[in-house]
Amino acid sequence: MKREISGSVVRAFIFCLSAGVVLFLTVQPLQRRAVVPLPLPPPSPELVIRRGYASYEAYLRRQLNKTLDPRLRSIWTTRDWDRKIVVFAGFFSRLRSEGLLSNASSCLCIGARMGQEVAALRRIGVHDAVGIDLAPRPPLVLRGDFHAQPFDDARFDFEFSNVFDHALYPDRFVAEVERTLRPGGVCVLHVAIDRRGDKYSANDLFSLRPLHRLFRHSDLVHVRKVDGFGLDTEIVFRKRNNNQETAAATTYAPEINRNLL
């Protein structure tokens, strides 16, 4: 009986210690370049920004409400953990077979929450992979704001995200991707088209055209339908080897489904 009680006490202590570490890391100042809030872009019928935040800090608190929700974190680390890793591994394996990713790639998963995307990359043999999120989950996920990534320029070969809809400043989200990608690097986004996101989304995307225009230093590689946990479209960009901006009239690769644009 004493051993059982002692074991329970130890497990409770470890749980509380782990929770305390996560909370401590979460409330520390972000190790990132400063985000100076900008005026929101003018209203657009194709990319609608959800307004109403009193400050940038209020926006961050809203996002953390989802990431730190105990019920969701429990689901993400138990019932959803292996299921999501298997699905993400399938996406990444396909991209690797298409030459958009390799085992030697340095990879970043943006808005990775618990780190399933990172775990999936490592499972298929891409070991130099890490995620960022407002709430860290070491060792898979570091603390970082996708509006101001805490990395040097040209750091990664491959970046993946399925949280574009959580960006309050989509232009800054994309600019940070292009800043931290190496020339020739690949960005893969999973997005939902023509429907509103959940209550935590900061924007709603009704066409890929505005997203395509935001990638000023990259070429569009492909667009295709996917089944990605409520997200239905995969769009892939490759950063050009020079800093030339996208021309007004872009010639699309023949394999691109123009109907999706």
Residue pairs with C-beta under 8 A, 6 or more apart in sequence:
22 135
22 136
22 137
25 135
25 136
25 138
25 143
26 64
26 68
26 134
26 135
26 136
26 143
28 143
30 134
30 143
30 144
30 145
30 148
30 150
31 143
31 144
31 150
32 144
32 145
32 148
32 149
32 150
33 148
33 149
33 150
34 148
35 56
35 145
35 147
35 148
35 172
37 55
37 56
38 169
38 172
40 49
40 51
40 168
40 169
41 47
41 49
41 170
41 171
43 49
44 210
45 206
46 205
46 206
46 207
46 209
46 210
47 170
47 203
47 204
47 205
47 206
47 207
47 210
47 211
48 203
48 204
48 206
49 168
49 170
49 202
49 203
50 201
50 202
50 203
50 204
53 59
53 62
53 168
56 168
59 168
59 202
60 134
60 145
62 200
63 134
63 166
63 200
63 202
64 134
64 135
65 200
66 72
66 200
67 73
67 113
67 133
67 134
67 135
68 135
73 114
76 84
76 113
76 114
76 116
77 114
80 116
81 114
81 116
84 116
84 120
84 229
85 116
85 119
85 120
85 123
86 120
87 120
87 228
87 229
88 116
88 117
88 120
88 121
89 120
89 121
89 123
89 124
91 120
91 188
91 190
91 226
91 228
91 234
92 101
92 120
92 121
92 124
92 126
92 160
93 124
95 101
95 186
95 188
95 236
96 102
96 103
96 124
96 126
100 158
100 186
100 188
100 221
100 236
100 238
101 107
101 126
101 157
101 158
101 186
102 126
102 157
103 125
103 126
103 127
104 128
104 157
105 126
105 128
105 156
105 157
105 158
106 128
106 129
106 155
106 156
106 157
106 158
107 118
107 121
107 126
107 128
107 129
107 130
107 156
107 157
107 158
107 159
107 160
108 129
108 130
108 131
108 132
108 149
108 151
108 155
108 156
108 158
108 159
108 160
108 180
109 115
109 117
109 118
109 121
109 129
109 130
109 131
109 132
109 141
109 159
109 160
109 161
110 131
110 132
110 146
110 149
110 159
110 160
110 161
110 163
110 177
111 131
111 132
111 133
111 146
111 161
111 162
111 163
111 166
112 118
112 131
112 132
112 133
112 140
112 141
113 131
113 133
113 135
113 137
113 141
114 137
114 140
114 141
115 131
115 137
115 140
115 141
117 131
117 160
117 162
118 129
118 130
118 131
118 140
118 141
119 140
121 127
121 129
122 129
130 140
130 141
130 142
131 140
131 141
131 142
132 141
132 142
132 143
132 144
132 145
132 146
132 149
132 150
133 141
133 142
133 143
133 144
134 143
134 144
134 145
135 143
136 142
136 143
142 150
143 150
144 150
144 151
146 161
146 163
146 167
146 173
146 176
147 167
147 168
147 169
147 172
147 173
147 176
148 172
148 176
149 176
149 179
149 180
151 180
152 180
153 179
153 180
154 179
154 180
154 181
154 182
154 183
154 185
155 180
155 182
156 180
156 181
156 182
156 185
157 181
157 182
157 184
157 185
157 186
158 185
158 186
158 187
158 188
159 177
159 180
159 181
159 185
159 186
159 187
159 188
160 187
160 188
160 189
160 190
161 177
161 187
161 188
161 189
161 190
162 189
162 190
162 191
162 228
162 229
162 231
164 170
164 173
164 189
164 191
164 203
164 205
164 211
165 191
165 192
165 197
165 201
165 202
165 203
165 204
165 205
166 197
166 200
166 201
166 202
166 203
167 173
167 202
167 203
168 202
168 203
170 203
170 210
170 211
170 214
171 214
174 211
174 214
174 215
175 214
177 187
178 187
178 215
178 216
178 217
178 218
178 239
181 187
181 218
181 239
182 239
183 239
183 240
183 241
183 242
184 238
184 239
184 241
185 238
185 239
186 221
186 236
186 237
186 238
186 239
187 215
187 218
187 236
187 237
187 238
187 239
188 234
188 235
188 236
189 211
189 234
189 235
189 236
189 237
190 226
190 228
190 231
190 233
190 234
191 205
191 208
191 211
191 231
191 232
191 233
191 235
192 205
192 230
192 231
192 232
192 233
193 205
193 206
193 207
193 208
193 232
193 233
193 260
194 206
194 207
195 204
196 204
197 203
197 204
205 211
207 261
208 223
208 233
208 235
208 260
208 261
209 261
211 235
212 220
212 235
212 250
212 261
213 246
215 237
215 246
216 245
216 246
217 239
217 240
217 243
217 244
217 245
217 246
218 237
218 238
218 239
218 240
218 246
219 237
219 238
219 240
219 246
219 250
220 235
220 236
220 237
220 250
220 252
220 253
220 256
221 236
221 237
221 238
221 253
222 234
222 235
222 236
222 253
222 255
222 256
223 233
223 234
223 235
223 236
223 256
223 257
223 260
223 261
224 233
224 234
224 257
224 260
225 232
225 233
225 234
225 260
226 232
226 233
226 234
228 234
233 260
252 258
252 261
